[in-house]
Amino acid sequence: MSQSSWLVAGIVPGVERQPLKKLAADEVALLKLLHRWREEAEKAGRKIERIAVAFEAGRDGFWLARWLRARSIEAHVIHASSVAVSREHRRAKTDRLDTELLKRAFLGWLRGERDHCKMVAIPTTKDEDAKRPNRERESLVGEQTRIVNRMKAALIRLGIRAFNPKLKKAAGRLEDLRTPEDEPIPPNTLADGKREPGPITLRRDMDRRRLVSDQIRQIENVRLEHLKQAPSDGPHAMVRLLARVIGVGIETADMLVQEVLARNMRDRRAIARYAGLTGSPDESGTKRREKGLARSGNARVRRGMIQLAWRFLMFQKESALAQWFRARTENARGTRKLMIVALARKLLIALWRLVREGVVPDGVVLRPAQ
């Protein structure tokens, strides 16, 4: 599936040839093609009761799968990295060969051979939209950090170190700043709308940072308003419960609920795998070694849980998990960074049980319910 065209390969019962058709990126044309192939199978004497379609997860997301399912077409989305490919150094790769590879993997999966490929859970539009505020805020926070770092770098190049560009009155103090040579900030670096623009302009960067900060504040206020309007809604109730754990804020609770805890996971192992907090063993014969984190899951959840694990040690020192961590790292040098991953995995499973079964982890202190 490219931006301009789709290459569709199929297996039609009763038809010896295996058709391959290139279409414009048009869902209606795809549906017509599927119906035409069904008519060809019926003409060959085969009764078609099921049409199954699969495509790789990519930039198009899941809208096509939802659209096809709404029209009684069984649609699946294949996890792109789960399909085994040739390990030749320079293997041939074309759209035609890729469709054949996906077709073989999909047929094996339909036969019940689950290791042929993995399928992605298709979220609803509501589920996808619920993730947007948290992800947008994460992007804005990163942009705000880049702007602040750029301003500090511009000032340090001039020898100005004891100035905080994040202060409210920072813009008004720029004119009074002096370099170690007792000179004002050069005009192109200080540039505003009345001067010639330069590649780095402190005033415009301050305006950008103020705008980004306002947008972050708007996202946070809207989220709090939604929590107040529907406190008993499924995900909102999970967020409010998680936020009662001392050390877990609304932002972290919302990220965990929308990204992982609101999903229907089979068991604790599935939770850990989805977060990418499981190991990747390398065993052959007498060789036994660990290659580190698999990193095959949700990177946002993985980063957030490792950060939360460090905070958890500060705010929940008497909990069973914190004591478990201290017992294993107290007399073992160089193991804290390794064991924090294990703590993050255990903590994620404990929080999953908290929101699903109401089981409070041993020793964890909760804020009073509001």
N, C-alpha and C positions, 0 to 999 in steps of 0.2 A: 504494500500500500504506500504509494508515494503521494505527493501533493497534487499531482496532475492526473495520475492514472492508477488503476488497480489491475493486477494480473490475477485472474481467477482460474484455478485448476480444479477439476472435478472427477469423480468416479460415478458414472451413471449405470445402474443395474440394467442388464440386457443390451448394453451398447459396448461393443468391443473396444472402440477407441476411447482414450481418456482425454476429454476435451480440455483445451487451454485457450482462454479468451481474455483479451486485453480490453478493458473498459475505461471510459472516463470516470473520474472520481464522483460517481453518482449512485446513491443508494437505490433509487427507483430502477435504474438500468440493471443493477445487480439482482434485484428481486425478480425482474422480468426474465433474466437469464436463468435463475434457479427454477422458475416455473416452466420455462421452455425445456430445460433438461428433464424435469419431471414428466412432461408430456411425451418426450422421446422415450423414456423408460416405460410409460404406460402403453405406448404404441408397440413396444417390444414384448408386451405381455406381462410386465412386472407391476405389481400394485405398490405404490409408494405411500407409506404412512408417516414417514419421518424424513426430514431434511436437516442435516447437520452441517454447520459452517464453523470454521475456525480461522483466526488470523492472529498474527503476533501483536503483543502489546507494544504500543508506540505513541507517537505524538497525537494520533487521532483519538486516543483515550478509549472510552467505552460507549460512546453514543451509538455507534453502529450496532453493537451487540444488543443494546436495549431496543433499538429500532427494529431489528430483525425479530427479537423475541416477542415484541408486541404484535408481530404479523405471523405468529405460529411457526417461526423458524428457530430451530435449536442452535443457538449461537454460543461459541466458546472463545475465550481469549487466552492464547498460549503465552506462557512466561518465556520471553525470548532467550534467556540464558539457560533454560532447562533443556534445550534441544541439543543433542550431541552432534558435533560436526567433525569433519576430518581434521586430523592434526598435522597434515602435510604443511610444509613451510609455505608453499605457494599453491594453495588449492584454488581450483576454478570456482568463481562465485558470480552467478548471474541470477536475475529474477526467476528465470525458468528453473534453474537448479534449486533455488531456495524454495519454490513452490512444491517441487517434488519432495524435498526434504521434509517440509512441514506436513505434506500429505501423508507420508509414511509414518511420521510421528503421531499424527492425529488418528490414523487408522489403528495403530497399536494401542493408543489410549482408549479408543472406543471398544476395543476387544477386551479391555480390562487390564492391560499390561501398563500399570501406572508409571513405571520408570521411563517410558518412552518420552514423556514430557510432563510438565506441570501446568495446570490451568490457574489463571488469575481469577479471584473472586470479583464478580462484576458488581460494582456499587450502584446504588440508585443516584439520581440527580441530587436528591436532598442530602445524601451522605457525602457526595463530592463537594457540594456547596458548603457544608458545615466545616470542612477543613480549610476553606479559603481564608477566613480571618486570621487564624493562627499562622498560616504560611505567609500571608501578606505581612503580618507584623514581624515575622522573622526576617523577611527580606528587607523591610524598612529599617529594622535595628542594625542590620549589616551595612545598609547604605549610610545610616547616621554615623556609624563607627568609621567608615571610610572617609566621610567628609571631615570629621573631627581630626583624624590622623593626618589628612592632607593639610589642614590649617596649621596643626602643630609642626608639621615638617617644614612648611613655608616660613614659619616664625623662627624655627631653630636654625634654618640656613642663614638667617640674619643675626643669629646670636641672641635671640629673645627666647628665654626659657621659662621665666616666672610669670607666665600669662596664661590664663585659662579661657579659651575661646567659647566655652560652654556657658559662661555666666550670662545673665540677662542683660547686663550693662556692658558686655564686652564690645559690642559694635561702637558704642559711644567713646570707648577708651582707645580705639585704634589710632586716632589722630595724635594722641599724647605719647604713644610708644616711641622709644628711641633705641637704636642699635647700640652696641658697645662703642661704636665710633661717634656716638651722640648725633646720629642722623635719623630722620624720620623714615618710616617704611616707604620703599620706592613706590611710585605711582601705579605701575602696572600690577604690582602685588596687592596694593590696597584698592585697586580700581573699583569704582562704583559706576552708576549710570551716567555720570557727568564726565567721565574720563574714558580714554581709549581702553577697550577691554584687553586683558592680558591672558596668558594661558592659565594662571592661577590667581584668582581674585578673592581676597579674604571676605569682602563684603558680600559678594554673591554666594560664597560658600556658607556664610552665616545665615543668609536668607534661606538657602536650601535646607540647612539643618533645622531652622525654625519651622519650615513647612513640613519636613519629615516628622519632627517631634509632634506637631499638631495632628498629623495623620495617625501616628501611633496612639496618641491620646484618644482620638475619636474611635479607633477600633476597640480599645480597652473599655471605653464608656458604653459603646453599643453592646458589647458582650455582657457587661454587668447588668445592663438594662434587660437583655433577653433572659438572663438568669433570674432576675426579679419577677419578670412577667410570667414565666412558666417554670417555677422551681421544681415541680414534680415530674417534668418531662424526663424521659429515659436518660438521655445523655446529660441533661442538666442536673439530674439527681446524682449521677455519678460524679460530676464535677464538684458539686457542693460537698459530697461525702469525702472525696479525696482532699479537698482544700481544708478539711478539718484536721488533717494530719499535720502536726507542727513540723515545719520545714518544707512543706509543699504549698506553693502559691497557686493562685487562680490560673496563671499562665501555664505552668507546668501541668496542672490538673487538666486543663482544657486540651492541651496537646496530647496527653496520654489517652484521654477518653476518645477524642476524635480519630487519632491515628491507630490505636491498637485495642483499647479496652472495650470499645463499643462493638468490635467485630466478634463474630461467632467463632471462637477458637475451640479446637477439640479438647486440648488438655494443656498442662503447664509446659510441656515440651514444645508444643506448637507456638505458644506465647514467646518462649525464649528464641526459637528459630526465627520467628517473624521479626524480632528486634535485632537479629544478627549478633546475639550475645552468646552463641554457642561456639565451641571449638572446631578446628578442622584437623583431625588426626591424620598422620601419615605413617601407616603401618604396612610393612612388607617383610615377611620372614621374621628375623630377629630384630629388625629395626622398629623402634617405637619412638616417635617424636610428635610434638604438637606444633603446627604451623601458625598458630595464633587464631584470632577471631575470624569466623567465616565471612563476616561483613556482607552477607547476602540478603539481609533483611532491610528494614526501614531505617535509614541513616538518621532521620530526625529522632526517632525513638531511642536509638542507640546512644546518640550524643546526649540527649536529655536525661537518660537514665544514669549514665556515668557521672554527669554533673550532679544529679539528684543524690546519687550514692555518697558523694563527698559531703554534700549538705546534710544528709541523713546522719552521718557520723558526728556532726556538730550539734544538731538539734535533738537527736534521739539517742543520747549516749547510753541510756539504761535499757534500751531495747535488746531483745535476744539477738537480732541480726548484727547490731553494733558490737555486742560482746563477742559474737562468733568471729567477726572480722579482727578484733583486737587480739583474741586468743591465738589466731593463726599468723599474725604479723608482728606481735610484740617482740619476739626473740628471733625473728627471721629477717635479716637485712635484705633490702631490695625486692621485697615481695608485695609491697603495698599497691603498686600500680597493677600488678597482675591480679591480686585478690580483689581489687575494687571492681573488676569486671564480674567476678563471681558474686560479689555483693549486689551489683546492679541487677544481675539475673535473678537472684533470690528475691530482691526487693520488688521487681516487676511482677513476679509470680504472686508475691504476698499482696500487692495492691490489686491484682486481678481477682484474687479470692475475696478481697475486701469489698469490691464493688459488685461482684457476682453473688457471693454467698453471705456477705456481711460479717466475715471472720476478721476480727481485728488482730494484726500481728502481735505476738507476745511482747509486752513491754512498751509498745508504741503509744504515745500520748496524743490524744485528740483534743482539739478545741471544742468548747461547748457548742452545741447545735444552735443555729440561729433560725 
